[in-house]
Amino acid sequence: MNKLLKSMILTALLFAVSVGAVAAGTSPCGPQILAKVDEMMGAQSKVMTQNMTIVAANGQERTREMQMWSRQMQGGDEMLAKFLAPADVRGTGILMKDDDMWLYLPALGRTRRVAAHAKKGSFMGSDLTFDDMEQLGSRGFSPFYRSELVGEGEVSDSECFILELTPLQEDNAFSRLTMWVDKNIFLPRQIEYYNEGGELQRRLSTYNLSAEAGRWQAERMVMEDLLKGSKTILVIKEVSFDQDLDAALFTTRSLERGV
Amino acid sequence: MKKTIFSILVLATLLAVPPQTSSASGPLLSGRLTSELGVVFTEPLDFSGGQQIIVNLDQLLDSGAVHLRLQGDYTLPGGNWVLALDEAYLDYYAANFDLRLGKQRLNWGTALQINPTDVVNPVNIANPLGDKRAVVLLNLAYYLNDNWSISGAYAPFFTPAIAESPNPLIELIKPENSFENGEFALKLSAQGIQGMDASFSAYRGREKTPTPLL
């Protein structure tokens, strides 16, 4: 049985237990809360159009519009992202299939494999990593972190559980995360990322929470790099869940086609 | 004599109409205007450089696409604008294969500069590190599954690395255009096999850089 299947079963079990715990009015434990977060944020498939604004430390702004398709598969998650605007990045695409990743640059007309360790690097010059796009997109945090409930607090007028996440694998880009999870809708309101030196390096904040087809989502997310002074703002323009996405969409052939 | 040359990139900007988000939208116009000025500090000052404009027009169709790329070059001092249709091709997307017909660049290999398998388009001798010269091709890619594909290309007309002989005393001999003299290329590609990509290619064609006959 592969790792993903195991983690899916574990997530389902934890979710079932957490629903029971919440229904009974008892305080759920860390893994249960994280399983609910993954359940709320994840989807069998997702199609999303969003704007990404990168604000450099000197205040210079660049806004990019992109469309993303993702789906959960037994062999691993698949994600295709294509930039729609501005014109100098239009057509640039990224395909991720489990641990494989390819980048297509239309100016070069070539699809290039990207090394697996690059997933810890910046996603298209932003303050997010490829791993972030996966975790926040569809795959969730449970496959990558063990969690512990360390307290309760308030963020943006929301009562939150506070989780401490420590990576399951040694090669994680961060030594630990602190996550504030809304008690009512189980969405992260804030995540703090600590680097290997123990410094607080990044902070993710979520805003404009809304329900779409019974699923809560943050329409606006801000990732700040507190050491560099830059930040990246993601604003969802359109989103739809659980569509039947063709397998052919998640191929390098699809990556190379125009948008 | 000591000479210092400064090349100043005066302007490099992108021109584009606001892009549409729908894949079935109207044509996309984009491009680039580059102006370069070089100064040789002699007495009197010697100026060189030029402008280049590239305009791309892309239109997605229901099962294909059309692409046009126009290039204009102006060289100082006292040059004229030279306009050319740099690329013009039509794509057809079928269930298992893609067909591209027209003047195009066939980008085989994944590296940026040194690509031993990228042999179909000739290097532009005037700018060896820039884009290769586009040639008229029929390019077919057949997808066996999500991981394996076979690509074949046929170039009916020979295109050398230089358009004209640099010396009027040296004649540039080109092969006669015929089906037999056409160039063929074939590639078998695998992607995402045990974390690796690989390809095998074969090519029947001619050396693109002219060789002196002794």
Interface residues (C-beta under 8 A of the other chain):
Chain A: T49 E65 Q67 L84 A85 P86 A87 D88 R90 K97 D99 D100 W102 L108 G109 R110 T111 R112 R113 A116 A247 A248 F250 T251 T252 R253 R257 G258 V259
Chain B: L14 L15 A16 P18 P19 T21 S23 L28 S30 D58 L60 A65 Y93 D98 R105 N107 G109 T110 L112 A141 Y143 D146 S149 Q191 G192 G195 D197
